[in-house]
Amino acid sequence: MTETHKHYQLKKQVVLQILQENSLKKWWVAEFSGIHKTTLRRWLQGRTKFIQNKNIENLAGVLGTSVLAIAEPIKLKRPKSIKI
């Protein structure tokens, strides 16, 4: 269950703890989440700032937790229109 946010920022330490507690391999989680293992690695290293709604939902489902347990909703600022 997610709100209407389109992007999230991953709570890296929470995800790493879930992986460790459940003895889950990162490649396995990535594969069943429908993301590339390199993408998951980038998320966990903090090299990716925003994660799309559908990807975070898939990851939460595989980890057996809620989206809000593993990620913070992000409101992206839109650039202001320039009047001509």
C-alpha positions as CSV (number, residue, x, y, z in Angstrom):
1,M,0.0,0.0,0.0
2,T,1.5,3.3,-1.0
3,E,0.3,6.8,-1.2
4,T,0.3,8.8,-4.4
5,H,4.0,9.5,-4.3
6,K,6.0,8.6,-7.4
7,H,9.5,8.5,-5.9
8,Y,11.0,7.2,-2.7
9,Q,14.4,7.4,-1.0
10,L,15.5,4.0,0.3
11,K,16.2,3.4,4.0
12,K,19.5,1.5,3.3
13,Q,20.2,0.3,6.8
14,V,16.7,-1.1,7.2
15,V,16.9,-3.0,4.0
16,L,20.4,-4.3,4.8
17,Q,19.1,-5.4,8.2
18,I,16.2,-7.3,6.7
19,L,18.6,-9.0,4.2
20,Q,20.9,-10.1,7.0
21,E,18.1,-11.2,9.4
22,N,16.5,-13.3,6.7
23,S,19.7,-14.6,5.2
24,L,18.6,-13.2,1.8
25,K,21.1,-12.8,-1.1
26,K,21.0,-9.5,-2.8
27,W,21.0,-11.1,-6.3
28,W,18.0,-13.2,-5.3
29,V,16.1,-10.2,-4.0
30,A,16.9,-8.2,-7.1
31,E,15.8,-10.9,-9.4
32,F,12.5,-11.5,-7.7
33,S,11.9,-7.7,-7.4
34,G,12.3,-7.4,-11.2
35,I,15.3,-5.1,-10.9
36,H,18.9,-5.6,-12.0
37,K,21.3,-6.7,-9.3
38,T,23.5,-3.7,-10.2
39,T,20.5,-1.4,-9.6
40,L,20.0,-2.8,-6.1
41,R,23.6,-2.4,-5.3
42,R,23.5,1.2,-6.3
43,W,20.4,1.8,-4.1
44,L,22.2,0.2,-1.1
45,Q,25.3,2.2,-1.7
46,G,23.4,5.4,-1.9
47,R,24.4,6.1,-5.4
48,T,20.8,6.5,-6.5
49,K,18.7,9.2,-4.9
50,F,15.2,8.4,-6.1
51,I,13.4,5.0,-6.6
52,Q,10.2,4.8,-8.6
53,N,7.0,3.8,-6.9
54,K,6.6,0.5,-8.8
55,N,10.2,-0.6,-8.0
56,I,9.9,0.1,-4.3
57,E,6.6,-1.7,-4.1
58,N,8.2,-4.8,-5.7
59,L,11.2,-4.7,-3.4
60,A,8.9,-4.3,-0.3
61,G,6.8,-7.3,-1.5
62,V,9.9,-9.5,-1.9
63,L,11.2,-8.4,1.5
64,G,7.8,-9.1,3.1
65,T,7.4,-5.6,4.5
66,S,5.6,-2.3,3.8
67,V,6.9,0.4,1.5
68,L,7.1,3.0,4.3
69,A,9.1,0.6,6.4
70,I,12.0,0.6,3.8
71,A,11.6,4.0,2.1
72,E,10.7,7.6,2.6
73,P,8.3,9.3,0.2
74,I,10.0,12.2,-1.7
75,K,8.2,15.2,-3.2
76,L,10.2,16.3,-6.3
77,K,10.1,20.0,-6.9
78,R,9.1,21.0,-10.4
79,P,10.8,23.9,-12.0
80,K,8.8,27.1,-12.2
81,S,7.4,28.1,-15.6
82,I,9.1,30.9,-17.3
83,K,6.7,33.5,-18.7
84,I,7.6,35.0,-22.0
